[in-house]
Amino acid sequence: MDDFEPFVYTNELIPEEITKETARVFVKLETRKYNKPTTVIQFSDPKGINIEDIAKKLKKRLACGGTAKDKSVILQGDHRDKVVQYLVDLGFKPENIVMQ
């Protein structure tokens, strides 16, 4: 009975789900060189969130270029509405996604 640990296997799965439910995400449009629009997605607390994986999936789904830097994902073009919908599909709460 001393070897029984009921939460050993669930601790690996819980942090990512909790961070997706509580993380605040800011989606905004910025103008870069030569007046090119870019969509910037900033995560307030990226612990437990694989930003590189999200960037890869967004680039593939939206057929655009982009990169993952620090706590943000930068996509080429104006994709704000599609990004918000995709983040909701990934498990982020809509009330925690702020479009600026």
N, C-alpha and C positions, 0 to 999 in steps of 0.2 A: 504494500500500500504506500510505502514511502517513495516509490519511483513514479507514482501517478502525477502527471502534470497536465491538466485538462486544456490549457491554453497554449501549449507549445507550438502546435501547427498553425493556429489562427493568427498569431502575432505577426507572421510574415505577410499576411494578406490585408490586415486592417489598416496600416498606415496610409497606403495609397488611396483607399476609399475615403478615409477620414479627410485627408488633405484635399481631395477633389470636392468633397462636400462643403468644406469650410474655406477653401482658398478663394481670395478675391482676384478676379481677372479683369484687367483693363484692356479694352480693344480700341485703338485709335488710329486715325489716318494722319500720316506725316508726309510732307513733301521733301524729297531729297534732291540730289543734283539734277539740274536741267528740268525742274518742275515735274519730276516723276513721282507718282503717288506710291506710298508703301503703307502696308497695314502692319501695325506694331501690336503685339499681344504681350502684355506684361503680367507676370504672376507675382502677387504680393509675398507669398511664402512658398517657394518651389520645392521644399523638402518633401521627398517621397513622390514627386512628379518628374517623370522622364521627359524633359523639355526637348531633347534631341529627337525622341521618338514621335512626339506630337508634331514637331516641325516637319519631320519626314512624311508623316501621314497627311498633313495639311498640304504640303507641296505636291504630293501625288494626287490628292483629291481635287485640288484647285488648278492643277496643271500650270504652276507658276514656279519661279525661283524663290529662294529664300535662305535664311540661316537662323541658327539658334545661338544667341549670345547672352551670357550671364543669366538673368532672370527673364529673358524675353525671346520672342520669336519674331523675326522680321520677314515679311512676305512682299514680293513685288506686285504692285497693283492694289486696287481698292476691292477688298474681299470682306469687308466688315460683317455684312449680314450673313454670309455663308459661314464665316468663322464662328460667329456666335451660335448658329444652329449646330455646327459640328462639335463645338465644345459641350453643348447640352447633350448631344448624342454620346459623348465620351463619359458623361457622368457628372459634369460640373453643374451646379445649381444655377438656374437662370437668374435668380435674384442676386447672385454673387458676381455676375458678369456685368461690367459697366462699360457701355459704349460711349466714347467721347468724341 
